[in-house]
Each structure stands twice: as structure tokens, then as C-alpha cells.
Amino acid sequence: MNVAVQISRRPQKDSQHLPESLHPKLKQIYADRGITKAAQLNRSAKALLHYNQLQGVDKAVSLLAEAIASNKKIIIVGDFDADGATSTALSMMSLRMMGSTHHDYLVPNRFDFGYGLSPEIVAVAAEQNADVIMTVDNGIACFAGVEKAKSLGMTVIVTDHHLAAESLPVADAIVNPNQPGCGFLSKNLAGVGVAFYLMLALRAELKTNTWFEQQGIPVPNLADLLDVVALGTVADVVPLDDNNRILVHQGLQRIRSDKCRPGIQAIIDVAGREKSRLVASDLGFVVGPRLNAAGRLDDMSLGIECLLTDDPARARQIAVQLDSLNRERREIEGSMQQEAVQALDKLNLDACTLPYGLVLYQSDYHQGVIGILAGRIKDKYYRPTIAFAHQDDKTLKGSARSIPGLHIRDLLEEINNRYPDIIDKFGGHAMAAGLSLPAKNLSAFEQVFHQIAEENLKDKPLSGELVSDGELQSDQLTLAFAQCLKDAGPWGQGFPEPLFDGEFQLVDQRLVGSKHLKMLVKHETGALIDAIAFNVDLSLWPNPQCSHVNLAYKLDINEFRGKISLQLMVEGLVAI
């Protein structure tokens, strides 16, 4: 079964307060996304929130400044996803620019160590004579690891953005906008955003105490690293609030103007994209997955090295490897998804009998891909989904993806509070979380997950919804307006790219690439427009009987063999 998708219109808000210079439709789009004043549209770096609002940043800075001055060994411990890789690379490059000569990084291999600052990874850091451990994109839930590091006499600085528990680890400094008592106004920073802010604060401190003069080195321009910040922010799917939109916009500007890291340039080239036209979604769907593939299937240090290298030839070499790993990842994920769908289809479930939460497990699932699998199944059936794979013989690792209306980390916390002996550990966000549990507890977990998911969802609509910004007039179905929308971004999580709906005559339809529907549609004005719908339901399309369709679509500019044309990217397709 596929869950039906409804097309609904976004409620319109008053847009009078926004500048008259904006296109009227764009004004409305901004207002409907919560833009209440023109200042929120300022994408200049000067409009960024200040680092001094971050709790713990002063303490972290003084520890880092002292470590650099005393030539202490700083080890950065990252995570094995794109946010972790960008956070690690950014911290490494920033410290180098600040004159540190004694720093390195460790990324826990997902298959050997699991997530975060574990006691096992601390032991590796100790072997490398670490004096200071700085976590990036992890640490806020790593109580045992922090304790171990402290017992070995190390200084521990935690930088993270994940939600904190009621108690915090005994680190020497914690920088996390989501820790209790932190007044930083953007709670949506990615791990790389937190690391960037800490490095801004460190630079200011070193400048004040004349460190750069003493060392005879230039004051670094950290804006040079905003391409890395943008990549990690989009890849981690954090909400693009005002502050994050500035970070992403500034990073994209650097990429488009040929000022990005050789590694990012190489990944874009290998993927066959044109960097001058890159948008935020390309970071999420093209660059991020290739970087992520290293951590999913191999070792994330490959992705980090791609970002760190200054040698374009070396960057290209690694980018080709990452592309190959990503292809392999897609194949593994495709076969796992097929198996999961077949298993669910065998149960003959319909919308009425489908459980409120789905739990997937097979003994041969690949733990590097379960997050993507959970996401795909969640999209297909519109249910919170957790996919499990073996971490070792006795332990399962799970990756959870949720739907609007169900905070998945809070649900796991509820399970843990009510049934404290089922889950070993968990952490995450509203829409994505991770957990581990003993393999013997899987059926007990599945039972309570179904129960608590039902308690949270029983009165909520369980069908997918496409929220449209309304119809477009004929004078808006143009290349100029499509470009206007592209320039008005960055669009992304929490600030969705404009989606429109309307009725069109279906002039032509054919399959391309086995499961994509290429269409030629006619607007009521007589204008003919190309349209494409990806991954259509082959039991419904192509449909020779269909002469009119209702489309939910995004405006896109298609460039093929030097010809530029308007194209509708169809997200919802209903025969009329």
C-alpha cells in the first residue's frame, strides 16, 4: 500500500509589513513562513547572532587558548555523519589557522565504537597522548566517556547541538545552544554551526591577547570556511531559521563564486553538477550523501580528508571514492527497502490496520544504511519508523525517523521512563533519533513502541500532506519568476521551498528511467510546460485515459544541451 497524499493550501498571513520591492507572490510566501519583519531577510554575515550569547563559550575559549599557547595535544572527536565530518574538518582547519600545531582528530568507526565519546574512543585518544578532548556534534549524552577522560586527567570540552538530558556530563566546558539555561536565540544550529561559533569566539580572544602578532601570523578569516558550515547545516536537516539561513546563504555564495574547499568542488564535479547554480537542496541531496557514504559504509575519516586537503588532485581522487561508496550505499539501501516493503505487503495491511509505528529488523541489515531505510519507509507509509541492525551479537542499533506531530526523541524518553529495562541508550531530535538495545529486548520494544506511538497519534490524521502556496497565475509561470524564487532562498527544513498547485491538461506522458513520468502539460492560458514526477506509482502511471491532472509542483529551471526552459517538478499527481 501507499498512503494517500493530500494537497492542502497554506493559510495566508498578512504580508503588508514586508518591502514593496518584493514580488507580491514572494511577499506572501515569506509572510506565510513566519517572516514578520524585513530584517529577517538580511542574509549578510553581519546579521548573524553573536557568539557571546552561547553559554559556556568563554570557558571553552579560555581552555582552548591556553592549550594552544602551552602546545597541549588537542584531539577533536567527531561523529560519523556529514555534520560530524564538517564539524571535525572545520575545527581542524580553524585551529591550524589560529597557529595550533599540536592537534588531530578521531572519528569513532560506527562498526567498532558506536556513536560519540565512548570510553573506548577515549582510550584511543589516551594512546595518542591527548591533553584536551574537544567533541563536535556529540558529547552531551556521553556521560561514561567524559568520566573516563576526566579520570585520565584530560580536559574535556563538549560542543554539541543535540537535546540535553536533565543532568549534564562532568565536562570542563559545554557549548550547546540546547543545554538548560543557554540564551542563544537559535536553538537550531547544527554541530558544525556550534563549532564555527566557538572558533569565532576563540579568534576574538586570541586577537585581544595579541597572540597572532606574537606568532607573526595573520588573523584568520573564518568566513573562508562558511562553505563547510553550509554543507553540514543542510546535510543535518536542521531547521533553516533566520540565523541558519544566513550561514547557508553565505556558504552557497562562496561555492558559487569559486571560493570553496577543493573537496567540496571535487564532489560537485564528480556528481556532474554546476557549482555556479548550486542551491541548498543540492548540498542535501548531492554533496551530503556522498560525504555521508564514507561514514555509512567505511570510515568517515575519508570524508574528512576530502574536506581537509588543499590539493585539488587528491580531492578529486577521494571524491571519486566517495561517489563509488555512495553508489554502493544506494544499492544496499534499495535491496533493504525492497525487502522491507515486501514484508509489509505480505501482512496485507491497509490504512486502518497499519500499526501506529513501524519496526523493521533483519539479521543482515547494514547498520550504516538503517537511517535512510527508516526514512524511506516512513515516507511511504506515513508512520514513525525504526530500523534495527546488529551492532554485535548481543546488541541492536536502531535508527528512527518520525512524522510531524510525533517528537521521536521524546517518545524514546517516555519508553525509557516507563519501561527502564528495555533500551540501553538513546538520543536525537524531534524527527530523527538513534538508540541501542539488547537483541533479546526487540519484541518487547516493538510492543511498547506500538503502544506509545498509538497514544500519541490516535487522534491525528495519518496521511501525507503536501502544503501548497496556492495557484500561480500565467505571468508567474515564467523563467524570471522561477529565478526569483531560487534567489529568494535558501529553502530547506522549516523554511520549505515554495510549492504550488493547479489543474493542467495532460498533453503527453511517458516513462523515463523506468519509474519517472515525463509530461507535457497545458495551462488554461494555452502555455505548454514540461513537467516531471519522480518515482511514480507504476500501477497508476502512465495513464492513457487521463486527460487532466491536478499537480502539486515546484518551479524549476531546466538546462539541457545549452537550452534553458521552465520545468515543473511534480510532488503530487492526481488524475482528474
Buried (B, 14 or more C-beta within 10 A) or exposed (E): BEBEBBBEEBEEBEBEEBEEEBBEBBBBBBBBBEBEEEEBBBBEEEBBBEBEBBBBBBBBBBBBBEBBBEEBBBBBBBBBBBBBBBBBBBBBBBBEBBBBEBBEBBBBBBBEBBBBBBBBBBBBBBEEEBBBBBBBBBBBBBBBBBBBBBEEEBBBBBBBBBBBBEEBBEBBBBBBBBBEEBEBEBBBBBBBBBBBBBBBBBBEBBBEEEBBEEEEEEBBEBBBBBBBBBBBBBBBBBBBBBBBBBBBBBBBBBBBEEEBBBBBBBBBBBBEBEBEEBBBBBBBEBBBBBBBBBBBBBBBBBBBBBBBBEEEEBBBEBBBBBBBBBEBBBEBBEEBBEBBBEEBEEEEBEEEEBBBBBBBBBEEBBBBBBBBBBBBBBBBBBBBBBBBBBBEEEBBBBBBBBBEEBBBBBBBBBBBEEBEEBBBBBBBBBBBBBBBBBBEBBEBBBEBBBBBBEEBBEEEEBEBBBBBBBEBEEEBBBBEBBEBBBEBBBBBBBBBBBBBBBBBBBEEBEEEEEEBBBBBBBBEEEEEBBBBBEEBEEEEBBBEEBEEBBBBBBBBBBEEEEEEEBBBBBBBBBEE
